[in-house]
Amino acid sequence: QVQLVESGGGLAQPGGSLRLSCAASGFTFSSYAMSWARPVPGKGPEWVSGIYSDGSVTYYANSEKGRFTISRDNAKNTLYLQMNNLETEDTALYYCAKALGTMRSRWYQAQHEYDFWGQGTQVTVSS
């Protein structure tokens, strides 16, 4: 069965860095686009970043542009999110999600466009 397992979260100081990983199994990882998201209380997920199946196209929320970098290693079935210059506002539970399509022409930013989610990894940014 499909499994997405996030890791790499933890406590970081403002201005610090973390690298999140999402280990995927149970499907052909290289055939599917992926995204990172974090929950917003009372609302749907806030989409942080997305990446096309072969990694050639990436998407970022405006607040993350220039600070976060999404990447993937299809040989290792792993998705990454490099988080630099962290801010206290980045504190959240971060999920990886498997998209239903390719995301080559646009970034999927609706829950129904994803079919599997990981359990999340907590990122806390505090001095």
ROKE-678848 format. One line per field, with one value per residue (C-alpha): x, y, z. Coordinates in nm, 4 decimals. Layout:
<recs>
u c(X ...) .
v c(Y ...) .
w c(Z ...) .
</recs>
This chain:
<recs>
u c(0.0000 0.1001 0.3069 0.4525 0.6770 0.8091 1.1144 1.3635 1.1501 1.2632 1.3492 1.5383 1.6248 1.5067 1.7426 1.8317 1.7772 1.6083 1.5791 1.2606 1.2386 0.9424 1.0102 0.7577 0.6632 0.3842 0.3606 0.5778 0.7193 0.8743 0.5321 0.3645 0.3955 0.4289 0.3728 0.4468 0.1699 0.0940 -0.2460 -0.4183 -0.6595 -1.0152 -0.9144 -0.7697 -0.3999 -0.1616 0.0422 0.4118 0.5756 0.5178 0.7261 0.6631 0.7199 1.0668 1.1628 1.1833 0.9073 0.8741 0.6249 0.6446 0.4116 0.5124 0.6218 0.8593 1.0186 1.3896 1.3960 1.2695 1.3827 1.1880 1.3622 1.3260 1.5443 1.3399 1.6068 1.5593 1.1815 1.2318 1.0994 1.2866 1.2225 1.5274 1.4147 1.6551 1.6283 1.3487 1.0965 0.8773 0.5791 0.7127 0.6266 0.3815 0.3289 0.4538 0.2951 0.3970 0.1198 0.0976 -0.0772 -0.3311 -0.1747 0.1477 0.1296 0.3315 0.0996 -0.0093 0.0332 -0.2482 -0.3720 -0.6916 -0.7190 -0.9192 -0.6242 -0.4192 -0.4891 -0.2323 -0.0764 0.1945 0.1592 0.3576 0.6767 0.6744 0.8846 0.9225 1.1097 1.1865 1.4678) .
v c(0.0000 0.3614 0.5033 0.8498 0.8945 1.2392 1.3072 1.5807 1.8161 1.9554 2.2715 2.5449 2.9027 3.1907 3.2165 2.8508 2.5615 2.2240 1.9624 1.7620 1.4253 1.2225 0.8558 0.7116 0.3509 0.1460 0.3348 0.4431 0.7544 0.8912 0.9077 1.1446 1.5054 1.5798 1.8717 1.9885 2.1474 2.2552 2.2773 2.6038 2.5801 2.6105 2.6044 2.3676 2.3024 2.5830 2.4745 2.5326 2.3881 2.1441 1.9569 1.7844 1.4112 1.4425 1.7433 1.9780 2.2115 2.3479 2.5734 2.7827 2.9898 3.3550 3.3534 3.0625 3.1776 3.2219 3.0474 2.6947 2.4547 2.1484 1.8582 1.4874 1.1840 0.9432 0.6738 0.6850 0.7469 1.0491 1.4028 1.6833 2.0321 2.2391 2.5166 2.8063 3.1369 2.9960 3.2294 3.1749 3.1814 2.8619 2.6664 2.3956 2.0295 1.9671 1.7010 1.5575 1.4644 1.2604 1.4399 1.2731 1.4243 1.5622 1.9310 2.0222 2.3076 2.4272 2.3654 2.1625 2.3487 2.1663 1.8674 1.6631 1.6792 1.4631 1.1036 1.0193 1.2112 1.1357 1.1675 1.4892 1.6095 1.8962 2.2047 2.4506 2.7741 2.9511 3.1316) .
w c(0.0000 -0.0440 0.2383 0.2845 0.5850 0.6717 0.8836 0.9566 1.1607 1.4913 1.6768 1.4978 1.5803 1.3654 1.0714 1.0994 0.8605 0.8482 0.5768 0.5613 0.3885 0.2702 0.1998 -0.0436 -0.1096 -0.2624 -0.5917 -0.8828 -0.7199 -1.0399 -1.2081 -0.9661 -0.8662 -0.4965 -0.2633 0.0880 0.2905 0.6450 0.8144 0.8930 1.1897 1.0696 0.7035 0.4498 0.4115 0.3282 0.0289 0.0787 -0.2323 -0.5167 -0.7715 -1.1018 -1.1284 -1.2835 -1.0754 -1.3726 -1.2540 -0.9012 -0.7286 -0.4120 -0.2020 -0.2057 0.1577 0.0932 -0.2310 -0.1890 0.1477 0.0743 -0.1960 -0.2965 -0.4658 -0.5198 -0.5757 -0.7836 -0.7509 -0.3725 -0.3818 -0.1601 -0.1583 0.0190 0.1452 0.2326 0.4665 0.5144 0.6965 0.9071 1.0663 1.3697 1.1337 0.9732 1.2885 1.1835 1.1124 0.7581 0.5400 0.2067 -0.0321 -0.3525 -0.6383 -0.8644 -1.1751 -1.3148 -1.2092 -1.5148 -1.6172 -1.2748 -0.9041 -0.7520 -0.4475 -0.3589 -0.1256 -0.3768 -0.6168 -0.3788 -0.2811 -0.0126 0.2748 0.5254 0.9008 0.9156 1.0808 1.3299 1.2672 1.5547 1.5059 1.8298 2.0022) .
</recs>
